[in-house]
Amino acid sequence: MATIEECLGALDRLAEKLAGASGELRSAAAPDRSLSCHVTDLDVTFLGHLREGHLKEVRTVRGASEPRAEIALEMTGDDLVALVDGELNFARAWAGGRVKLKAGLRDVLRLRSIL
C-alpha cells in the first residue's frame, strides 16, 4: 500500500509531466481546473489546481473532500503511483472501475491524453 508521501511524490511527478509536456499534450494540460484525488485506501484527498500546465496549491485533507472539484479522481494509492509512472493504463483502469473520474467530457478527454 502506497503511503501519503508516495502519493504526494506521484502528484509531484504528474506536475512535472504536465510542466514538461509539449505540443498537443501541453495544450491538453493548459486548462484552469480544480482537481481532487481521493486515495481510498488511505482515506485522504489531495486537492490542487491545474493551471498553466502545472499542478499548484496542493493540500491534503482527511476523508473525501466535500467541495466538488471540476476534475475529481478516486483510486487506491498504489493505482495512483502506477498510473503516474505509466504502469497502469488510464483507459483500462477507468473502464474496469479501478479509477473513478467525475469531470466534463472535454476534461475526461484531456486527462486521458495526459495519462
N, C-alpha and C positions, 0 to 999 in steps of 0.2 A: 504494500500500500504506500503510495506516494505521500510525502509529508507536505505540510504547508509551505516549507521552504522550497521543496522541489517544484511545487505548483507555481509559486512565485517566480522561480527560475524559468519555468516553461513559459509563463506570461512575458517575462523579460525577453526570452528568445523569440517569442511571437512578435513583440515590439521591434526587435532587431530585424526580423524578416520583413515587417511592414516598412520600416525605415529604409531597408536596403532594396526594396522592390523597385523594379524599373519597368518602364513601358506600360503595358496593359495591366500588369499586376499593381503597379504604383497607382494607376487611376482607380483600380478596384479598392485600394486601401484608402483613398482620398476622402470619402465621406466623413462628415462630422456626426458621429453617433455615440450614444451612451451604450456601454457594454457591461453585462454582468455574466459571471461564470460561477454557477453553484457547483461545488465539488461535493457530491452526495456522500461519499464515504467519510469525509472529514466534517460534514455539515458546516461548511464555510462558503461564503460567497465573496468573490473578488469583484469589485466594482471599479470601472475606469471609463475612459473616454477615448474613442478613436478620433484622432484629429491630425490632419496633415501627414497621414501615413505613420503615425506613432500612437502607441497606447500610453495615455497620460493619466495622471491623477489616480493611480491605482490605490485602492484601500481594501481592507479585509474586514468583513463582518461575520459574526457567528450566525448560523442558520441561513435560511433562504431570505433573500432581500425582498422587502415589501415594495419599495418603489420600482416600478417596471422600467427596465432599460429598453432601448429601441432594438438592441440585439441581446437576447438572453440565451445563454448556453447552460446546459446541465449535463454533467457526466461525472465519472469517478476521477480521482486524482491520477491514477495510472493511465486512464484513457486520455486525459489532458496532456500529460507528458508525451505519450506515444503519438498523439495527433500532431503536436507541435514539432516533434522530432521526425515526422514523416513515416513513422512506423505503423500508423493506423490511418486507413483511408477514410476521409471525412464522409463521403457519399455513402459508403457501405455501413459505416458506424451509425450514421443518421437513419438510414433505411432500416437497419437492424434494431434500432431503439437504444443503442449504447450511448448515443449523443442526442440530446433533445435540444431543439432550437426553436425559439419564438422570435420571429422577425418578419418584416415585409418581404415579398418575393424578390425585389431588387437586392435587398441586403443578403438574402439567402444565396443568390447567385454570385454576389461579390465575395462573400465569405468562402463559398465553395472554391472560387478561383484562387483565393489566397492560401487555403489549406489544402 
